[in-house]
Amino acid sequence: MGFGQFLAAPEVKMKIVTYRDVFQNTAQETSRFGEDYEKLSAVIKLDPKDISRLTIKAGETVVVRNAFGKVVVTAQVSDNEGAHPGIAYMVNGPWSNALVPDETGGTGVPKFKDFEATVQGAKGEKVTGIQEIF
């Protein structure tokens, strides 16, 4: 047993920005509870610097949590042009919605587009299943 297994994985505070994805929408129309939908929706896209700070590799799972929820999703390298450390992207769907703050600031509409959460390597945990969210 190596000493490293007892160290906590780094936790990074991030701004999460949600977006629509045509491929995820197509998978949702086919089967909201299907494997393709989960594979395209249970994802967080991170800047390469943030992946490095988290000491993870693309394709590994991460825990994304805030005061409103917690999900385990797959980390991917963002395909956005330009560096964006500290900003992560998640597709609109059950996994990102589980983290949306319930505060509306008097508008009656939650802050779906951007909110804060911490991201931490999940050390092999499985992606949160859609049944667990609902």
C-alpha positions as CSV (number, residue, x, y, z in Angstrom):
1,M,0.0,0.0,0.0
2,G,1.4,3.4,-1.0
3,F,1.1,6.4,1.2
4,G,-0.6,8.3,-1.6
5,Q,-3.9,6.4,-1.2
6,F,-4.5,8.1,2.1
7,L,-4.2,11.6,0.7
8,A,-7.4,13.4,-0.2
9,A,-7.8,14.2,-3.9
10,P,-7.5,17.9,-4.6
11,E,-10.7,19.8,-4.6
12,V,-11.1,22.7,-7.1
13,K,-13.8,25.4,-6.9
14,M,-15.3,25.9,-10.4
15,K,-17.9,28.0,-12.1
16,I,-20.2,25.5,-14.0
17,V,-21.7,26.7,-17.3
18,T,-24.5,24.6,-18.8
19,Y,-25.2,24.3,-22.5
20,R,-27.4,22.5,-25.0
21,D,-25.9,19.7,-27.1
22,V,-27.6,18.4,-30.3
23,F,-26.2,14.9,-29.9
24,Q,-27.4,14.6,-26.3
25,N,-30.8,15.9,-27.3
26,T,-31.1,13.2,-30.0
27,A,-30.1,10.5,-27.5
28,Q,-32.7,11.9,-25.1
29,E,-35.4,11.6,-27.7
30,T,-34.4,7.9,-28.4
31,S,-34.2,6.9,-24.7
32,R,-33.9,9.3,-21.7
33,F,-32.9,6.3,-19.6
34,G,-30.5,4.8,-22.2
35,E,-26.8,4.3,-22.1
36,D,-26.1,6.8,-24.9
37,Y,-28.0,9.5,-23.1
38,E,-26.0,8.9,-19.9
39,K,-22.7,8.8,-21.8
40,L,-23.4,12.2,-23.4
41,S,-25.0,13.9,-20.4
42,A,-23.1,12.7,-17.3
43,V,-20.0,14.7,-18.4
44,I,-18.1,17.7,-17.3
45,K,-15.7,19.4,-19.7
46,L,-12.6,20.9,-18.1
47,D,-9.7,23.0,-19.1
48,P,-6.5,21.0,-19.4
49,K,-5.0,23.0,-16.5
50,D,-7.9,22.1,-14.3
51,I,-7.6,18.4,-15.2
52,S,-3.9,18.7,-14.2
53,R,-4.8,20.5,-10.9
54,L,-7.3,17.7,-10.1
55,T,-4.5,15.1,-10.7
56,I,-6.9,13.1,-13.0
57,K,-6.9,12.0,-16.6
58,A,-9.6,12.6,-19.2
59,G,-12.1,9.8,-19.0
60,E,-11.9,9.3,-15.2
61,T,-14.8,10.2,-12.9
62,V,-15.0,13.2,-10.7
63,V,-17.4,14.2,-7.9
64,V,-19.1,17.6,-8.5
65,R,-20.8,19.0,-5.5
66,N,-22.3,22.0,-3.9
67,A,-24.8,22.8,-1.2
68,F,-27.7,21.7,-3.5
69,G,-26.4,18.3,-4.7
70,K,-23.7,15.9,-5.6
71,V,-23.1,13.9,-8.8
72,V,-20.3,11.7,-10.1
73,V,-19.7,12.3,-13.8
74,T,-17.0,11.6,-16.4
75,A,-14.3,14.3,-16.9
76,Q,-13.4,15.3,-20.5
77,V,-11.0,17.8,-21.9
78,S,-13.0,20.8,-23.1
79,D,-13.1,21.4,-26.8
80,N,-13.7,25.1,-26.4
81,E,-11.1,27.4,-28.0
82,G,-8.9,29.3,-25.6
83,A,-8.0,28.6,-22.0
84,H,-10.7,28.7,-19.4
85,P,-9.3,27.5,-16.1
86,G,-11.8,27.6,-13.3
87,I,-14.7,27.4,-15.7
88,A,-16.3,24.0,-16.5
89,Y,-19.0,23.0,-18.9
90,M,-21.9,20.6,-18.4
91,V,-24.7,19.6,-20.8
92,N,-28.2,20.6,-19.6
93,G,-29.7,17.5,-18.1
94,P,-30.4,15.6,-14.9
95,W,-26.7,15.6,-13.8
96,S,-26.2,19.4,-14.0
97,N,-29.8,20.1,-12.8
98,A,-29.0,18.2,-9.6
99,L,-26.6,21.0,-8.8
100,V,-28.7,24.0,-9.7
101,P,-29.2,26.4,-6.8
102,D,-32.9,26.7,-5.7
103,E,-32.4,30.5,-5.1
104,T,-34.1,32.6,-7.7
105,G,-33.2,36.1,-6.7
106,G,-36.8,37.1,-6.9
107,T,-37.2,36.1,-10.5
108,G,-38.9,32.7,-9.9
109,V,-36.3,31.0,-12.2
110,P,-33.3,29.1,-10.8
111,K,-29.9,30.0,-12.0
112,F,-29.5,27.2,-14.6
113,K,-26.8,28.7,-16.7
114,D,-24.0,29.2,-14.3
115,F,-23.4,28.3,-10.7
116,E,-20.5,27.3,-8.5
117,A,-19.5,23.8,-7.4
118,T,-16.3,22.0,-6.3
119,V,-14.8,19.2,-8.4
120,Q,-12.7,16.4,-7.0
121,G,-11.3,13.1,-8.5
122,A,-13.7,10.3,-7.7
123,K,-11.1,7.6,-7.4
124,G,-12.9,5.0,-9.5
125,E,-16.5,5.8,-8.3
126,K,-19.1,4.9,-10.9
127,V,-21.1,7.7,-12.7
128,T,-24.3,8.6,-10.8
129,G,-27.1,6.7,-12.5
130,I,-30.1,8.6,-13.8
131,Q,-32.3,6.5,-11.5
132,E,-30.4,7.8,-8.5
133,I,-31.1,11.4,-9.5
134,F,-34.8,10.8,-10.1
